[in-house]
Amino acid sequence: MPSQFMKDFKIKSFDDDFLEVFYDKAISKSSFKEVSYSETFSEKIKIDFSAYNCVILLYDFNYNGFIKEKDNMKFYGTLDYEKN
């Protein structure tokens, strides 16, 4: 059953093994230290996330970014990363 996130962004499927979600009352660049592979991409983050409390990361997923924003969620883009 598709989640609201999938419905909103017209995502048909993705591999759950490559999904990571984190919550923090005040997200900052340092919040990303807790996620997989962050040492390979955190320096590339140029966005101020302070107005948000949740981040959804999809690894090895190609999203065209057709839908940029829906309700209280926003697509910020893609980043390259390296598997350790």
C-alpha positions in Angstrom: 0.0 0.0 0.0 1.5 3.3 -1.0 2.3 5.9 1.7 1.0 9.4 1.5 4.5 10.5 0.6 4.5 8.2 -2.4 1.1 9.3 -3.5 1.9 13.0 -3.2 5.1 12.7 -5.2 3.7 10.2 -7.7 6.3 7.5 -6.7 5.1 4.1 -7.8 7.7 2.1 -5.9 11.1 2.0 -4.3 13.2 -0.5 -2.4 12.5 0.0 1.3 16.1 -1.2 2.0 17.3 2.1 0.6 14.9 4.4 2.6 16.0 6.3 5.6 13.9 8.8 7.6 15.0 10.9 10.5 13.3 13.3 12.8 14.8 16.1 14.8 13.0 19.1 16.5 15.4 21.4 14.8 17.2 19.9 11.8 20.6 21.4 11.0 23.5 20.3 8.9 24.9 18.4 11.9 21.7 16.4 12.1 22.8 14.5 9.0 25.7 12.9 10.9 23.3 10.2 12.0 22.3 9.0 8.5 24.1 6.5 6.3 26.9 7.7 4.0 26.6 11.3 5.4 30.3 11.7 5.5 30.3 11.5 1.7 27.5 14.1 1.0 26.8 16.3 4.1 29.3 19.0 2.9 27.3 19.3 -0.3 24.1 20.3 1.5 23.4 24.0 0.9 19.9 24.2 2.2 18.6 25.6 5.5 16.4 22.8 7.0 15.7 24.7 10.2 12.0 25.1 9.4 11.6 21.3 9.1 11.6 18.4 11.5 11.8 15.4 9.2 14.0 14.3 6.3 13.3 11.4 4.0 16.3 10.0 2.1 16.0 7.6 -0.8 19.3 6.0 -1.9 19.8 4.6 -5.4 16.6 6.1 -6.5 16.0 8.2 -9.6 13.4 10.9 -9.1 12.8 13.4 -11.8 11.7 16.1 -9.4 8.5 16.7 -11.4 6.6 17.5 -8.2 8.6 19.9 -6.0 6.2 20.6 -3.2 3.0 19.1 -1.8 1.3 20.2 1.4 3.9 20.3 4.1 6.6 18.3 2.2 9.2 19.6 -0.3 11.6 17.9 -2.7 15.0 19.5 -2.4 17.0 17.5 -4.9 19.5 14.7 -5.3 23.1 14.3 -4.1 25.8 11.9 -5.1 27.2 9.7 -2.4 29.7 6.9 -2.0 29.1 3.6 -0.4 31.8 2.7 2.1 
